[in-house]
Amino acid sequence: MSRFVYADNAATTAVSDTCFNAMTPFLREQYGNPSSIYRFGGAAKKALTEAREKVAKALGAESSEIF
């Protein structure tokens, strides 16, 4: 039986279903620029800030350290 092993995860990596489902709204509906000053971008900035806070908490870091 042939088995494929992908070993170039530095170039690109498949995302989990959980990640894909979490990101879909931001790829299709809420794709505003979080650095902009308009409402569409403000919603994206809020989501980005919340995501950074979650990741920072999980890693024991400050949200300002998450890029």
Beta strands, then each sheet from edge to edge (+ up, - down):
end
